[in-house]
Amino acid sequence: MAKSRPLSDRVEFAENPEPRCACVLLLDTSASMQGDRIEALNRGLVTLRHELARDALTARRVDIAIVTFNSNVSVVQDFVTIDKFKPPTLVANGRTHMAEGLERALDLVAARKRNYRQAGVAYYRPWVFMITDGTPEGETGAAVAKAAARVRAEEQARHVICFAVGVEDADMERLSQVVVQTPLGPADHSCASPGRRAIDAVDFST
């Protein structure tokens, strides 16, 4: 017998059957993000919500989730449409478990796509935006290589688009070894700009 979908999913997609674009914000909240960096990130989340909510169609079609990584990886916000998105206040501490964060973000995307298919809801290719100030820390080289290989495979199969946004003094060369797309520079570190860029790249009128 096929596994039934949770009632919350059935209600959500019945109320809003619009095609969806899943967007995961994968955010570095390690200790080196303390101070101005984490404050800018928190402001960026508020700005992103405001910008996306201004367009009625985008607000119905974009699903936002937030995954944070430091010494632990947490799904701070599971997928919701913009009207239900409440920007969290992030706190920076711990090390930089980037590989584990990437794996969790990709798992989240895969699960969301299954939900769409089960509900008969069309979807655009999902986006993952990783915003970080550094390189993986506290993880084995094998774990990082495995995550990077998975990102490449998912991109090649056109399952997802994954970007890295490096804040000030980030090791951009190292980031380019982890993701396929060319890492974005420090000017985009607030998350509102790259998040807006992702949404603008999708034609929601079709």
C-alpha positions in Angstrom: 0.0 0.0 0.0 1.3 3.4 -0.9 2.3 5.6 2.0 -0.2 8.4 2.4 1.0 12.0 2.6 0.7 13.9 5.9 -2.5 15.9 6.3 -0.6 19.1 6.4 0.9 18.4 3.0 -2.5 17.6 1.5 -4.0 20.8 2.9 -1.0 23.0 1.8 -1.1 21.8 -1.8 -4.8 21.9 -2.0 -4.9 25.5 -0.8 -2.1 26.5 -3.1 -1.6 24.2 -6.1 0.8 26.6 -7.9 4.1 25.2 -9.4 6.9 25.6 -6.8 10.5 26.5 -6.7 12.2 25.1 -3.6 15.0 27.3 -2.3 17.3 26.3 0.6 19.4 28.9 2.3 22.4 27.0 3.7 23.9 29.4 6.2 27.2 29.3 8.1 26.7 30.1 11.7 30.1 29.1 13.0 32.0 31.2 15.5 33.9 33.2 12.8 30.6 34.6 11.7 30.1 36.5 15.0 29.6 40.2 15.1 28.9 42.2 11.9 28.6 39.1 9.7 25.8 37.4 11.6 24.0 40.7 12.1 24.2 41.3 8.3 22.9 37.8 7.7 19.9 38.3 10.0 19.1 41.6 8.3 19.4 39.9 4.9 16.8 37.3 5.8 14.3 40.0 6.8 15.0 41.9 3.5 14.7 38.7 1.5 11.2 38.0 2.9 10.2 41.6 2.2 11.4 41.5 -1.4 9.8 38.2 -2.2 6.5 39.1 -0.6 6.1 42.1 -2.8 5.4 39.9 -5.8 2.1 38.0 -5.4 3.0 35.2 -7.9 6.5 34.7 -6.5 5.1 34.6 -3.0 2.9 31.7 -3.9 5.5 29.7 -5.9 8.7 30.0 -3.8 9.2 27.6 -1.0 12.0 28.7 1.4 13.9 26.5 3.9 16.8 27.4 6.1 19.6 25.0 7.1 22.4 26.2 9.4 25.8 24.7 10.0 28.4 25.1 12.8 29.5 22.2 14.9 25.9 20.9 14.3 23.6 21.0 11.4 20.0 22.2 11.9 16.9 22.6 9.8 15.9 25.9 11.3 13.0 26.4 8.9 11.4 23.6 6.8 9.9 24.6 3.5 7.2 27.2 3.6 5.8 29.8 1.2 6.8 33.4 1.8 3.6 34.3 3.6 4.4 31.8 6.3 8.2 32.5 6.4 9.3 34.1 9.7 13.0 35.0 9.5 14.9 33.6 12.5 17.5 35.4 14.5 20.7 33.4 14.0 23.5 33.1 16.6 27.1 32.3 15.6 29.2 29.7 17.4 31.1 26.4 16.9 33.1 25.0 14.0 32.2 24.8 10.2 30.6 21.5 9.3 30.0 22.5 5.7 30.0 19.1 4.1 27.3 17.9 6.6 25.3 21.0 5.9 25.4 20.4 2.1 24.3 16.8 2.6 21.4 17.9 4.7 20.3 20.6 2.3 20.4 18.1 -0.6 18.4 15.6 1.4 15.8 18.3 2.2 15.5 19.2 -1.5 15.0 15.5 -2.5 12.3 15.1 0.1 10.5 18.2 -1.0 10.5 17.1 -4.6 9.0 13.8 -3.5 6.2 15.8 -1.8 5.6 17.7 -5.0 5.4 14.6 -7.1 3.1 12.8 -4.7 0.8 15.9 -4.6 0.9 16.2 -8.4 2.4 19.7 -8.1 4.8 20.9 -10.8 8.1 22.4 -9.8 11.1 24.3 -11.1 14.7 23.1 -10.5 15.4 23.7 -6.8 18.2 26.1 -5.6 20.6 25.8 -2.7 22.5 28.9 -1.6 25.3 28.4 0.8 26.6 31.5 2.5 29.8 31.1 4.4 33.0 33.0 5.5 35.3 30.0 5.3 36.3 26.5 4.5 35.1 23.2 6.1 36.4 22.8 9.6 36.1 19.9 12.0 35.3 17.4 9.2 37.4 14.8 7.4 38.7 15.4 3.9 36.8 12.3 2.8 33.5 13.8 4.1 34.1 17.0 2.2 35.0 15.2 -1.0 31.9 13.0 -0.7 29.7 16.1 -0.3 31.4 17.9 -3.2 31.0 14.8 -5.4 27.3 14.7 -4.6 26.8 18.3 -5.5 28.5 17.7 -8.8 26.3 14.7 -9.5 23.1 16.4 -8.5 24.0 19.4 -10.8 24.9 17.2 -13.7 21.6 15.4 -13.4 19.9 18.7 -13.3 18.3 17.9 -9.9 19.4 21.1 -8.2 21.5 24.3 -8.7 23.9 25.0 -5.8 25.8 28.3 -5.3 28.3 29.3 -2.7 28.4 32.9 -1.6 31.7 33.9 0.2 31.6 36.7 2.6 34.6 38.9 3.3 38.0 37.1 3.4 36.4 33.8 2.4 38.6 31.3 0.6 36.9 31.5 -2.8 39.3 29.0 -4.4 38.4 26.4 -1.8 34.7 27.1 -2.3 35.0 26.6 -6.0 36.2 23.1 -5.3 33.1 22.3 -3.3 30.4 23.7 -5.7 30.0 23.6 -9.5 28.8 27.2 -10.0 31.4 30.0 -9.7 31.2 31.2 -6.1 29.8 34.7 -5.6 31.8 37.4 -4.0 31.7 39.2 -0.6 29.4 41.9 -1.9 26.5 39.4 -1.8 27.0 38.2 1.7 23.7 39.5 3.2 21.7 36.6 1.5 19.0 39.0 0.2 20.9 39.7 -3.0 21.8 36.1 -4.0 18.4 34.8 -2.9 16.7 37.5 -5.0 19.0 36.6 -7.9 17.9 33.0 -7.8 14.2 33.9 -7.9 14.7 36.4 -10.7 16.3 33.6 -12.8 13.1 31.6 -12.8 10.3 32.6 -15.1 7.2 32.2 -12.8 4.8 33.4 -15.5 4.8 30.0 -17.2 
